Amino acid sequence: MKSQILRLHLIGAIFIIILGSLLHFTFEWTKRFWLVGTFSAVNESTWEHLKLAVIPSLIWLFIELKLLKNKPSNFFFAKAKGIYAMPFFIVGIFYSYKAILGKNLLILDILTFIIAVILGQLISYKLMFWFEVPKIYNKIAIISLFVLFFAFVIFTFYPPHNFLFLDPLTLKYGI
């Protein structure tokens, strides 16, 4: 089971990176169709770029659920920790290198995304086989994943006015 889960996490990292990269463009490709904006980046803000890791990760979670016959007891706990870690790594790495260089660079933005996805998947994998957590942790994890998803949907249309949500190109928020 451990080798199957490791394989799924490696395939998952590739899936998340590829789908996340595509979701950067789908809103524009669909002529800014609002429904596509709920799961795609609608502007160049940091927040919208976090969607590119989280939404594909949630999709991959459902794929893993289908593929795994016997999932570890920590499955949802581990997935939630890994998925929540990705945006934290993206924000931390992005603003750290931007503070050092004084600007952002596309290649570093892409590498930040890839590193965050790999680290999130690694955290998820490691926690799958950590000591067994109480069942309530998995229930809380499921709720927290729903909250995260709905936060991305709601803040696409009603973003708070702070730096994470500001599109640096248009100086606007949301759609």
Sine and cosine of phi, psi and omega as CSV:
sin_phi,cos_phi,sin_psi,cos_psi,sin_omega,cos_omega
0.00,0.00,-0.64,0.77,-0.04,-1.00
-0.88,0.48,-0.66,0.75,-0.01,-1.00
-0.94,0.35,-0.57,0.82,0.05,-1.00
-0.91,0.42,-0.66,0.75,-0.01,-1.00
-0.94,0.35,-0.63,0.78,0.07,-1.00
-0.87,0.49,-0.72,0.70,0.02,-1.00
-0.86,0.51,-0.70,0.72,0.00,-1.00
-0.90,0.43,-0.57,0.82,0.03,-1.00
-0.94,0.33,-0.60,0.80,0.05,-1.00
-0.93,0.38,-0.72,0.69,0.06,-1.00
-0.89,0.46,-0.63,0.77,0.03,-1.00
-0.87,0.49,-0.66,0.75,0.03,-1.00
-0.87,0.49,-0.69,0.72,0.02,-1.00
-0.90,0.43,-0.71,0.71,0.02,-1.00
-0.85,0.53,-0.75,0.67,-0.04,-1.00
-0.89,0.45,-0.68,0.73,-0.01,-1.00
-0.90,0.43,-0.71,0.70,-0.02,-1.00
-0.93,0.36,-0.77,0.64,-0.01,-1.00
-0.90,0.44,-0.66,0.75,0.03,-1.00
-0.87,0.50,-0.64,0.77,0.04,-1.00
-0.90,0.44,-0.65,0.76,0.03,-1.00
-0.92,0.39,-0.62,0.78,-0.02,-1.00
-0.92,0.40,-0.23,0.97,0.08,-1.00
-0.91,0.41,-0.45,0.89,-0.11,-0.99
-0.94,-0.35,-0.27,0.96,-0.17,-0.99
-0.89,0.46,-0.54,0.84,0.01,-1.00
-0.89,0.45,-0.70,0.72,0.03,-1.00
-0.94,0.34,-0.64,0.77,0.00,-1.00
-0.87,0.49,-0.50,0.87,-0.01,-1.00
-1.00,-0.10,0.36,0.93,0.01,-1.00
0.84,0.55,0.66,0.75,0.09,-1.00
0.89,0.46,0.64,0.77,0.05,-1.00
-0.92,0.40,0.85,-0.52,-0.15,-0.99
-0.83,0.56,-0.62,0.79,-0.04,-1.00
-0.90,0.43,-0.62,0.79,0.05,-1.00
-0.91,0.42,-0.52,0.86,0.03,-1.00
-0.90,0.44,-0.32,0.95,0.02,-1.00
-0.94,0.34,-0.39,0.92,-0.01,-1.00
-0.80,-0.60,0.04,1.00,0.02,-1.00
-0.88,-0.47,0.31,-0.95,0.10,-1.00
-0.94,0.34,0.80,-0.60,-0.01,-1.00
-0.98,-0.18,-0.16,0.99,0.05,-1.00
-0.35,-0.93,-0.16,-0.99,-0.08,-1.00
-0.99,-0.14,0.29,0.96,0.03,-1.00
-0.94,0.34,0.38,-0.93,0.05,-1.00
-0.86,0.51,-0.70,0.71,-0.02,-1.00
-0.82,0.57,-0.73,0.68,-0.03,-1.00
-0.91,0.42,-0.49,0.87,0.06,-1.00
-0.96,0.27,-0.40,0.92,0.07,-1.00
-0.92,0.39,-0.52,0.86,0.07,-1.00
-0.83,0.56,-0.56,0.83,-0.10,-1.00
-0.91,0.41,-0.35,0.94,0.10,-0.99
-0.99,-0.12,-0.67,0.74,-0.14,-0.99
-0.95,0.31,-0.76,0.65,-0.07,-1.00
-0.88,0.47,-0.75,0.66,0.06,-1.00
-0.88,0.47,-0.53,0.85,0.04,-1.00
-0.91,0.42,-0.64,0.77,0.05,-1.00
-0.92,0.40,-0.64,0.76,0.05,-1.00
-0.89,0.46,-0.70,0.72,0.00,-1.00
-0.89,0.45,-0.59,0.81,0.05,-1.00
-0.83,0.56,-0.71,0.71,0.01,-1.00
-0.92,0.38,-0.58,0.82,0.06,-1.00
-0.91,0.42,-0.70,0.71,0.04,-1.00
-0.87,0.49,-0.65,0.76,0.03,-1.00
-0.84,0.54,-0.65,0.76,0.01,-1.00
-0.94,0.34,-0.62,0.78,-0.10,-1.00
-0.98,0.19,-0.51,0.86,-0.04,-1.00
-1.00,0.08,0.87,-0.50,0.05,-1.00
-0.97,0.26,-0.74,0.67,0.02,-1.00
-0.88,-0.48,0.99,-0.12,-0.02,-1.00
-0.99,0.11,0.54,-0.84,0.02,-1.00
-0.87,0.50,0.44,-0.90,-0.03,-1.00
-0.90,0.43,-0.39,0.92,0.02,-1.00
-1.00,-0.04,0.24,0.97,-0.17,-0.99
-0.78,0.62,-0.85,0.52,-0.09,-1.00
-0.94,0.35,-0.59,0.81,0.06,-1.00
-0.86,0.51,-0.76,0.65,-0.03,-1.00
-0.90,0.43,-0.71,0.71,0.00,-1.00
-0.89,0.46,-0.69,0.72,-0.01,-1.00
-0.88,0.47,-0.70,0.71,0.01,-1.00
-0.87,0.49,-0.70,0.72,0.00,-1.00
-0.91,0.42,-0.68,0.73,-0.02,-1.00
-0.93,0.37,-0.66,0.75,0.04,-1.00
-0.92,0.38,-0.49,0.87,-0.01,-1.00
-0.92,0.39,-0.57,0.82,-0.08,-1.00
-0.84,0.55,-0.79,0.62,0.02,-1.00
-0.89,0.46,-0.58,0.82,0.02,-1.00
-0.90,0.43,-0.67,0.74,0.05,-1.00
-0.91,0.42,-0.68,0.73,0.00,-1.00
-0.86,0.50,-0.77,0.64,-0.01,-1.00
-0.89,0.45,-0.72,0.70,-0.04,-1.00
-0.89,0.45,-0.74,0.67,-0.02,-1.00
-0.93,0.37,-0.71,0.71,-0.05,-1.00
-0.87,0.50,-0.79,0.61,-0.05,-1.00
-0.95,0.30,-0.42,0.91,0.08,-1.00
-0.93,0.36,-0.78,0.63,-0.03,-1.00
-0.93,0.36,-0.54,0.84,0.02,-1.00
-0.92,0.39,-0.59,0.81,0.04,-1.00
-0.92,0.39,-0.59,0.81,0.00,-1.00
-0.96,0.29,-0.73,0.68,-0.07,-1.00
-1.00,0.08,-0.39,0.92,-0.05,-1.00
0.99,0.13,0.05,1.00,0.02,-1.00
-0.33,-0.94,0.23,-0.97,0.10,-1.00
-0.96,-0.27,0.49,-0.87,-0.01,-1.00
-0.84,-0.54,0.70,-0.72,-0.06,-1.00
-0.82,0.57,-0.71,0.71,-0.03,-1.00
-0.89,0.46,-0.61,0.79,0.04,-1.00
-0.95,0.30,-0.55,0.84,0.08,-1.00
-0.89,0.46,-0.70,0.72,0.00,-1.00
-0.91,0.42,-0.71,0.70,0.03,-1.00
-0.89,0.45,-0.61,0.79,0.06,-1.00
-0.86,0.51,-0.72,0.70,0.02,-1.00
-0.87,0.50,-0.75,0.66,-0.03,-1.00
-0.89,0.45,-0.71,0.71,0.01,-1.00
-0.89,0.46,-0.69,0.72,-0.01,-1.00
-0.89,0.46,-0.66,0.75,0.02,-1.00
-0.90,0.43,-0.73,0.68,-0.01,-1.00
-0.88,0.47,-0.70,0.72,0.02,-1.00
-0.90,0.43,-0.65,0.76,0.04,-1.00
-0.88,0.47,-0.69,0.73,0.03,-1.00
-0.92,0.40,-0.60,0.80,0.04,-1.00
-0.91,0.42,-0.69,0.72,0.05,-1.00
-0.87,0.50,-0.72,0.69,0.01,-1.00
-0.85,0.52,-0.74,0.67,-0.02,-1.00
-0.87,0.49,-0.74,0.67,-0.04,-1.00
-0.88,0.47,-0.66,0.75,-0.04,-1.00
-0.96,0.29,-0.34,0.94,0.06,-1.00
-0.85,0.52,-0.56,0.83,-0.11,-0.99
-0.91,-0.41,0.24,0.97,0.12,-0.99
-0.93,0.37,0.08,-1.00,0.03,-1.00
-0.85,0.52,0.48,-0.88,-0.08,-1.00
-0.90,0.43,0.82,-0.57,0.00,-1.00
-1.00,0.03,0.40,-0.92,0.06,-1.00
-0.85,0.52,0.54,-0.84,-0.05,-1.00
-0.83,0.56,-0.53,0.85,0.00,-1.00
-0.87,0.49,-0.50,0.86,0.01,-1.00
-0.89,0.45,-0.62,0.78,0.04,-1.00
-0.93,0.38,-0.62,0.79,0.03,-1.00
-0.91,0.41,-0.69,0.73,0.05,-1.00
-0.89,0.45,-0.62,0.78,0.01,-1.00
-0.89,0.47,-0.69,0.73,0.02,-1.00
-0.88,0.48,-0.72,0.70,0.02,-1.00
-0.88,0.48,-0.68,0.73,-0.03,-1.00
-0.90,0.43,-0.53,0.85,0.05,-1.00
-0.94,0.33,-0.62,0.79,0.10,-1.00
-0.89,0.45,-0.68,0.73,0.01,-1.00
-0.87,0.49,-0.70,0.71,0.01,-1.00
-0.88,0.48,-0.72,0.69,0.01,-1.00
-0.86,0.51,-0.75,0.66,-0.04,-1.00
-0.93,0.37,-0.47,0.88,0.09,-1.00
-0.89,0.45,-0.67,0.74,0.03,-1.00
-0.90,0.43,-0.65,0.76,0.01,-1.00
-0.91,0.41,-0.78,0.62,-0.06,-1.00
-0.89,0.45,-0.71,0.70,-0.05,-1.00
-0.96,0.28,-0.19,0.98,0.14,-0.99
-0.92,0.39,-0.63,0.78,-0.06,-1.00
-0.99,-0.13,-0.47,0.88,-0.03,-1.00
-0.74,-0.67,0.92,0.39,-0.07,-1.00
-0.97,0.24,0.61,-0.79,0.16,-0.99
-0.90,0.44,0.45,-0.89,0.01,-1.00
-1.00,-0.05,0.99,0.16,0.16,-0.99
-0.61,-0.80,0.11,-0.99,-0.18,-0.98
-0.85,0.53,-0.53,0.85,-0.01,-1.00
-0.90,0.43,-0.49,0.87,-0.11,-0.99
-0.98,-0.19,-0.10,1.00,-0.04,-1.00
-0.99,0.15,0.81,-0.58,0.10,-1.00
-0.98,0.22,0.91,-0.42,-0.07,-1.00
-0.93,0.36,-0.27,0.96,0.00,-1.00
-1.00,0.09,-0.69,0.73,-0.06,-1.00
-0.98,-0.21,-0.22,0.98,-0.10,-0.99
0.85,0.52,0.54,0.84,0.05,-1.00
-0.87,-0.49,0.14,-0.99,-0.02,-1.00
-0.87,-0.49,0.63,-0.78,0.09,-1.00
0.91,0.42,-0.38,-0.92,-0.01,-1.00
-0.94,0.34,0.00,0.00,0.00,0.00
